[in-house]
C-alpha cells in the first residue's frame, strides 16, 4: 500500500516546521502569503490529504451516514460494503455511524430502504440506484430535507444527487465490443446478457457495445440484449433458451456481475472452448474459467474502490463543505489470464 503523505513530509521538503505547514493549510491570517503559497503548492504536488479522522475527533460532531445496497449478487456488493467499512473505520471510532440497509437486488426494495434511511434522519446517504423512476422523488425529498445523496455503481439522471460514482459504462461496453470483434475477426453471432436496461449502468454498456460492433464490425450479427433483472434463475433459463435457439452462436458478452448462472448454462451445453466469452467483475468461479482459458477476460469494476471514493466524497462534503464534481467515473480494468495474478487472492483495488 502506498505510504500516506503527512504534514511532516511536507515540512521536511520545504525546510519549515510542521506548525507552519498546519497554519498554511488552515489559511491562518498571520502567515506570510508567500510561505502559504509554497506550502499549498508542495502539499498538492506530494498528494497530501488531511487526516479528517483526527480533525473530526477534535470537533466531536456526530454524523450518521446511510448506505443502501442490494444483497445480490453478494460477491459484488459484499465488496462494496467492505470498501465503505474500510474507508469509514477511522471515523466510526470517533463518532461517525454507518447504517447499512440491504434490499434484495437492484430495482427491488430500494425505495423502501431509501425511505427507511430518511425516516432515521441520516446526515447523508449512499445508494445503489436501479431503474425505478420513483427513486427520483425519493432523492428530491432528501434534497428538500438537506440530506445529500451519493449514487454509487449506477446513476439516476436528472436527480438532485450530490455526486455519482461509477465505472465508465460506455468505456466498458466499447472495450468489450472491440475485443470481441478482434477475437472473432469481424464475423460471427454475438449475444449480450444484461441486468435491467432501465438501469443506466446496464443500458450504457449494452448501448456502447452495440454501437461499437455496428461501427467497427458490421459483418457481425448481434442479437438483442437479454435482460435477466439480476435474477439467477432468469439468467440461467434465458441463457439456455438463447443457446438452444441459436446453436451456432459464436460469442457471449456477460455485461453485468450476475454472470455465474450464465456460465453454468454455457457449461451445461458444453460450449466452453467452442465460443468466445467476455464477462464482468471477478468471483471464484469466473477466475477459474479465466485460468482455464474458457473465458477470455473480464471487465473489472473495482467495487471496493468505488465505495471508498463515495464515502470519502460524502464525508468531506458533510464535514468540510467540499463540493465534489457532479460525476466521478473510473476506467474499467481488463482482466485476462496474463494479469489475473494481479487480482487473484487479494482484495483488488
SULCOR-V741325 format. One record per residue. RES is the residue in one small letter. SS is DSSP state (2 for helix, 1 for strand, 0 for the rest). Layout:
res={RES;RES}
ss={SS;SS}
This chain:
res={x;x;x;x;x;x;x;x;x;x;x;x;x;x;x;x;x;x;x;x;x;x;x;x;x;x;x;x;x;x;x;x;x;x;x;x;x;x;x;x;x;x;x;x;x;x;x;x;x;x;x;x;x;x;x;x;x;x;x;x;x;x;x;x;x;x;x;x;x;x;x;x;x;x;x;x;x;x;x;x;x;x;x;x;x;x;x;x;x;x;x;x;x;x;x;x;x;x;x;x;x;x;x;x;x;x;x;x;x;x;x;x;x;x;x;x;x;x;x;x;x;x;x;x;x;x;x;x;x;x;x;x;x;x;x;x;x;x;x;x;x;x;x;x;x;x;x;x;x;x;x;x;x;x;x;x;x;x;x;x;x;x;x;x;x;x;x;x;x;x;x;x;x;x;x;x;x;x;x;x;x;x;x;x;x;x;x;x;x;x;x;x;x;x;x;x;x;x;x;x;x;x;x;x;x;x;x;x;x;x;x;x;x;x;x;x;x;x;x;x;x;x;x;x;x;x;x;x;x;x;x;x;x;x;x;x;x;x;x;x;x;x;x;x;x;x;x;x;x;x;x;x;x;x;x;x;x;x;x;x;x;x;x;x;x;x;x;x;x;x;x;x;x;x;x;x;x;x;x;x;x;x;x;x;x;x;x;x;x;x;x;x;x;x;x;x;x;x;x;x;x;x;x;x;x;x;x;x;x;x;x;x;x;x;x;x;x;x;x;x;x;x;x;x;x;x;x;x;x;x;x;x;x;x;x;x;x;x;x;x;x;x;x;x;x;x;x;x;x}
ss={0;0;0;0;0;0;2;2;2;2;2;2;2;2;0;0;0;2;2;2;2;2;2;2;2;0;0;0;0;0;0;0;2;2;2;2;2;2;2;2;2;2;2;2;2;2;0;0;0;0;0;2;2;2;2;2;2;2;2;0;0;0;0;1;1;1;1;1;1;1;0;0;0;2;2;2;2;2;2;2;2;2;2;2;2;2;2;2;2;2;2;2;0;0;0;0;1;1;1;1;1;1;1;0;1;0;0;1;0;2;2;2;2;2;2;2;2;2;2;0;0;0;0;1;1;1;1;0;0;0;0;0;0;2;2;2;2;2;2;2;2;2;2;2;0;0;0;1;1;1;1;1;0;0;0;0;0;0;0;0;0;0;1;1;1;1;1;0;2;2;2;2;2;2;2;2;2;2;2;2;2;2;2;0;0;0;0;1;1;1;1;1;1;1;0;0;0;0;0;2;2;2;2;2;2;2;2;2;2;2;2;2;2;2;2;2;0;0;0;1;1;1;0;0;0;1;1;0;0;0;0;2;2;2;2;2;2;2;2;2;2;2;2;2;2;0;0;0;0;0;1;1;1;1;0;0;0;0;0;2;2;2;2;2;2;2;2;2;0;0;0;1;0;0;1;1;1;1;1;1;0;0;0;2;2;2;2;2;2;2;2;2;0;0;0;0;1;1;1;1;0;0;2;2;2;2;2;2;2;2;2;2;2;2;2;2;2;2;2;2;0;0;0;0;0;0;1;1;1;1;0;0;1;1;1;0;2;2;2;2;2;2;0;0;0;0;0;0;0}
